[in-house]
Amino acid sequence: MFNAGTEIGNVFVQTTNNREHTVEEIAERAVNRAIRVDTQEGLKQVLIKYLEEAQRSERANVRRTLIEQGFDDAAARLGD
C-alpha cells in the first residue's frame, strides 16, 4: 500500500473596499515574503515585485481621485 501525504502552505488573502492597498499593507506582505528568501537575488525579485505593486496602487488611487473630481482626461493620461 502506498500512502502519500500532501502539505499545503498557508494562504493569506488581503482585500480592500473601493481602494488600492496602502503602502503599509504592501510592506507587510513584502516583509512576510522576504523573510522566506535565502538569496540576495531572491530578495531583489521580491522587492521589485512589491515596489512595482506600490507604484501601480498609487497610480490607481490618483486615477480614481481624478475621475471622481471630473478630470477623466487627466486620469486617462496616467496610463495603466
N, C-alpha and C positions, 0 to 999 in steps of 0.2 A: 504494500500500500504506500502511496506517495502522498505526503502532506506538504503542501506549500502554503506559506503564510505571506500575507502582504501587509505592508505598513504604509499608511497614508499620512503624510505630514499635515501639520496644521495649516489651515487656510484662513487668512484674515481679509475680510471684505469691508471696505470703508466707503460709504456713500454720503452724498450731500444732497441738500434740497435747494434747487434753484441757485446754485453757486458752484464754483470750482473748489478744489481742495485748497486750503490755506498753506502757506509756507511751512507752518509748524506741523501740519498733518503730513505733508510730503516729507519733511525732515524726519519725522518719527518713523515712517515706513522705510526711508533710506537707511537710517541707523539700524533698524531691525534686520535689514537685508545685509548691510555692510559688515555686521559683526560675524556673519557666517562665511565671509570671503577670506580666503587664505593666501591670496597673491596680490601683489601691487596692481597687476593688470586687471584682475578681477574687481578690485576696489575702484579702479579708474572707470571700468564699464558701468558699475553700479552708480557712481557719481554722475557720469554722463547721462544715464537714463533718468535719474531723478532731477537733475538740473534742467534737462530738456522738458520734463513734465512741468516743472515750476514755471518755465517760460511760457509754455502753452496755456497753463492755467491763468497766468497773469494777463496774457493777451485775450483770452476768452472773457475774463472779468471786465477788462476795459471795453471790449467789443460790446458786451451786454449792456454796460452802462451807457455807451454812446447810442445804442439803439433805443434804450429806454428814454433818452433825452432827445430823441428825434434826429440824431446825426447818423442816419443809415449809411450815407455815402462815406463818411469818415470811417465808420466801422468796417465797411467793405474793403477799404484801403489797407487795413491791418493784415489782411490775408488770413490764412488758417493757422 
